[in-house]
Amino acid sequence: MEFKAAELALKWCEEHTGWKRICDIEGGSDQLYISWGELPTRVKNVWGSDYDESGAKEAWEEFGRKTCKVPHGFIAEDGQFYSTDDFLKLSLNGMMIFKVSELDHHYKEDKGHGTCRICGCTDDNACVTWGDPCYWVNDEHNLCSACKLLR
């Protein structure tokens, strides 16, 4: 009974191309989350404004939110897929899974300057919503994540 979620997650991943259980990811799951080096300049600038340059990275690593680059969730002991938010509300055992096939596609590097068409934030002056700096949600760099959330 204790391995039910792990077994169900393995079966689910075998049936859904590109998904892997957290325990099956070579090199660990850290590579699936945004690192300091991958952050756009506009996000790094937010951390640099409150901390000296040498402390910005350390501050972000300690207090920043690490965004996952790929779709992810949990397979619970009932065999169902749940988003992280939904799973945390349940009293079920589960195993985390990631769509590792999207690792190369998900996070795009900062491609240049932009201005949000709704709030006016820029690469050098990002919005901060719930303690996290915004990021561009489209290739045109004219819609920030904070404004998309509020829509």
C-alpha positions in Angstrom: 0.0 0.0 0.0 2.8 2.4 0.8 4.1 2.3 -2.8 0.7 2.6 -4.5 1.2 6.3 -5.6 4.7 5.5 -6.9 3.5 2.6 -8.9 0.5 4.5 -10.3 2.7 7.4 -11.2 5.0 5.1 -13.1 2.1 3.6 -15.0 0.7 7.1 -15.7 4.0 8.3 -17.0 4.3 5.3 -19.3 0.9 6.1 -20.8 1.7 9.9 -21.2 4.7 10.6 -23.4 7.3 13.0 -22.0 6.4 12.7 -18.3 8.6 11.3 -15.6 8.4 10.7 -11.8 10.6 13.0 -9.7 12.7 9.9 -8.7 13.4 9.0 -12.3 14.9 12.3 -13.5 18.6 12.0 -14.2 20.5 14.6 -12.3 17.6 15.5 -10.0 14.8 17.9 -10.3 16.7 21.2 -9.7 17.3 21.5 -13.4 13.6 21.8 -13.9 13.4 25.1 -11.9 14.6 28.5 -13.0 18.2 29.3 -11.8 19.7 32.7 -11.2 21.6 32.4 -14.5 18.4 32.0 -16.4 16.6 35.0 -14.9 16.1 37.9 -17.2 18.0 41.0 -16.4 14.8 42.8 -15.4 14.2 40.3 -12.7 17.8 40.3 -11.4 17.5 44.1 -11.2 14.7 43.9 -8.7 16.9 41.8 -6.4 19.9 44.1 -7.0 17.9 47.2 -6.0 17.5 46.0 -2.4 20.9 44.2 -2.1 24.4 45.0 -3.3 25.4 43.2 -6.5 27.3 40.4 -4.8 24.4 39.7 -2.5 21.5 39.8 -5.0 22.0 36.2 -6.2 22.3 34.9 -2.6 19.2 36.8 -1.6 17.2 35.4 -4.5 18.4 31.9 -3.8 17.3 32.3 -0.2 14.0 34.2 -0.6 13.0 34.1 -4.2 10.3 31.8 -5.7 11.8 29.2 -8.0 9.4 28.8 -10.9 9.2 25.4 -12.6 10.0 25.5 -16.3 7.8 22.6 -17.2 4.2 21.4 -16.5 4.1 19.4 -13.3 1.8 17.9 -10.8 1.1 14.9 -8.6 -0.3 11.4 -9.2 -2.2 10.6 -6.0 -2.9 7.2 -4.5 -6.3 7.3 -6.2 -4.5 7.3 -9.6 -5.6 10.8 -10.6 -3.4 13.7 -11.8 -3.6 16.8 -9.6 -2.1 20.2 -9.9 0.2 21.1 -7.1 -2.4 23.6 -5.6 -5.2 21.0 -5.8 -3.0 18.2 -4.4 -1.9 20.2 -1.4 -5.6 20.6 -0.4 -6.0 16.8 -0.2 -5.2 14.2 2.4 -3.7 11.7 -0.1 -0.2 10.3 -0.7 1.2 11.1 -4.1 4.3 11.3 -6.3 5.4 14.4 -8.1 5.7 14.2 -11.9 7.1 16.5 -14.5 6.7 16.8 -18.3 10.4 16.8 -18.9 10.0 16.7 -22.7 9.2 20.4 -22.5 12.3 21.4 -20.7 14.0 23.0 -23.8 10.8 24.8 -24.9 9.4 26.4 -21.8 11.6 29.1 -20.5 12.8 31.6 -23.1 15.7 33.9 -22.5 15.1 37.6 -22.3 15.1 38.7 -25.9 15.3 42.4 -25.5 13.5 45.5 -24.2 9.8 45.6 -23.8 7.0 47.6 -22.2 3.8 46.2 -20.7 0.8 47.5 -22.6 -1.3 47.4 -19.4 0.8 48.7 -16.5 3.8 50.1 -18.4 6.5 48.1 -16.6 9.8 47.7 -18.5 12.9 45.4 -18.5 14.6 47.8 -16.1 11.6 48.4 -13.9 9.6 45.2 -13.3 6.3 45.0 -11.3 6.5 43.2 -8.0 3.4 41.1 -7.2 3.3 39.1 -4.0 7.0 39.6 -3.6 8.0 38.3 -7.0 9.1 40.4 -10.0 7.0 39.9 -13.1 8.3 38.4 -16.4 7.2 38.6 -20.0 4.5 36.1 -20.9 4.6 36.6 -24.7 7.2 36.9 -27.4 6.3 40.5 -28.1 7.3 41.5 -24.6 4.2 43.7 -24.2 2.3 41.7 -21.5 3.8 41.0 -18.1 2.9 38.1 -15.8 1.4 40.4 -13.1 -1.1 41.9 -15.6 -1.9 38.4 -17.1 -2.7 37.2 -13.6 -5.0 40.1 -12.9 -7.0 39.6 -16.2 
